[in-house]
Amino acid sequence: MEYKFDVNANEYLPLREVVFNNLRDAILKGQLKPGERLLENHLADKLGVSRTPVREALRMLEQENLVELIPRRGAQVLDISAEDIKNVLEIRSALEVVSVRHACHNMDEEGLKELRKYNSQFEAAFEEKDYEKVATADEHFHDVIFRAAGNAKLVGIITNIQAQVYRYRMAYLKVYETKTAVLNHHRLIIAAIENQDENEGARIMAEHIEHQTQVILKSLKK
């Protein structure tokens, strides 16, 4: 079996972390497809390591709900189910709405400057149709809002589902017809924070996540 993903080494991390990061990135970027089997011996050869760190990394990926370990069959990349999408994005919506409400009052000019910067990167990457850059800029954009909420527990919860959210984000942003709606949502969110209008910010954020949910569910049916 030939795995088509790049390998990035890091001499400062334990081998299991290096393997985990490589496999995680490949899954999130769609280089390893849903349902694809992950064979320990082939992955060990590809990554130039023994099977032990591969096995440990696969267990870590299982904890992030990116991989399923099947007795006597090995591991495979988990598919994106409609139920998972609805469940994860329902949680994300609640967290995003709470965050933007607080951000409307807490975010300072430095935070707004950072928010605008990431949105500019987001829009430029969308024009280039570089969806990895789009997804990364989008993630940074929302992270600024989470941090401005000033709630460490909230940030911890969103961090726990970040990998799944990124995966769905990639599926969403690759549907190019979403471009106009997404750009408008971001601009309106920035305006709400600038105007300290928490009700408008909450309304647009909820609409933004609901739009994302419906687009992904519709794309799964095609």
CORGI-V313461 format. One record per backbone hydrogen bond with DSSP energy under -0.5 kcal/mol. NH is the residue of the N-H (numbers start at 1). CO is the residue of the C=O. If there is no record, write none. Layout:
nh:NH co:CO
nh:NH co:CO
//
This chain:
nh:3 co:1
nh:5 co:3
nh:8 co:6
nh:9 co:7
nh:13 co:10
nh:17 co:14
nh:18 co:14
nh:19 co:15
nh:20 co:16
nh:21 co:17
nh:22 co:18
nh:23 co:19
nh:24 co:20
nh:25 co:21
nh:26 co:22
nh:27 co:23
nh:28 co:24
nh:29 co:25
nh:30 co:27
nh:31 co:26
nh:32 co:26
nh:33 co:31
nh:35 co:77
nh:36 co:33
nh:38 co:75
nh:39 co:37
nh:40 co:38
nh:43 co:39
nh:44 co:40
nh:45 co:41
nh:46 co:42
nh:47 co:43
nh:48 co:44
nh:49 co:44
nh:54 co:50
nh:55 co:51
nh:56 co:52
nh:57 co:53
nh:58 co:54
nh:59 co:55
nh:60 co:56
nh:61 co:57
nh:62 co:58
nh:63 co:59
nh:64 co:60
nh:65 co:62
nh:66 co:61
nh:67 co:61
nh:68 co:76
nh:70 co:68
nh:70 co:74
nh:71 co:69
nh:73 co:70
nh:74 co:70
nh:75 co:38
nh:76 co:68
nh:77 co:36
nh:78 co:66
nh:81 co:79
nh:85 co:81
nh:86 co:82
nh:87 co:83
nh:88 co:84
nh:89 co:85
nh:90 co:86
nh:91 co:87
nh:92 co:88
nh:93 co:89
nh:94 co:90
nh:95 co:91
nh:96 co:92
nh:97 co:93
nh:98 co:94
nh:99 co:95
nh:100 co:96
nh:101 co:97
nh:102 co:98
nh:103 co:99
nh:104 co:100
nh:105 co:102
nh:106 co:102
nh:107 co:103
nh:112 co:108
nh:113 co:109
nh:114 co:110
nh:115 co:111
nh:116 co:112
nh:117 co:113
nh:118 co:114
nh:119 co:115
nh:120 co:116
nh:121 co:117
nh:122 co:118
nh:123 co:119
nh:124 co:120
nh:125 co:121
nh:126 co:122
nh:127 co:123
nh:128 co:124
nh:129 co:125
nh:129 co:126
nh:130 co:125
nh:131 co:129
nh:134 co:130
nh:135 co:131
nh:136 co:132
nh:137 co:133
nh:138 co:134
nh:139 co:135
nh:140 co:136
nh:141 co:137
nh:142 co:138
nh:143 co:139
nh:144 co:140
nh:145 co:141
nh:146 co:142
nh:147 co:143
nh:148 co:144
nh:149 co:145
nh:149 co:146
nh:150 co:147
nh:151 co:146
nh:152 co:150
nh:155 co:151
nh:156 co:152
nh:157 co:153
nh:158 co:154
nh:159 co:155
nh:160 co:156
nh:161 co:157
nh:161 co:158
nh:162 co:159
nh:165 co:161
nh:166 co:162
nh:167 co:163
nh:168 co:164
nh:169 co:165
nh:170 co:166
nh:171 co:167
nh:172 co:168
nh:173 co:169
nh:174 co:170
nh:175 co:172
nh:176 co:174
nh:178 co:175
nh:179 co:176
nh:182 co:178
nh:183 co:179
nh:184 co:180
nh:185 co:181
nh:186 co:182
nh:187 co:183
nh:188 co:184
nh:189 co:185
nh:190 co:186
nh:191 co:187
nh:192 co:188
nh:193 co:189
nh:194 co:190
nh:195 co:191
nh:196 co:193
nh:197 co:192
nh:198 co:196
nh:201 co:197
nh:202 co:198
nh:203 co:199
nh:204 co:200
nh:205 co:201
nh:206 co:202
nh:207 co:203
nh:208 co:204
nh:209 co:205
nh:210 co:206
nh:211 co:207
nh:212 co:208
nh:213 co:209
nh:214 co:210
nh:215 co:211
nh:216 co:212
nh:217 co:213
nh:218 co:214
nh:219 co:215
nh:220 co:216
nh:221 co:217
nh:221 co:218
nh:222 co:219
//
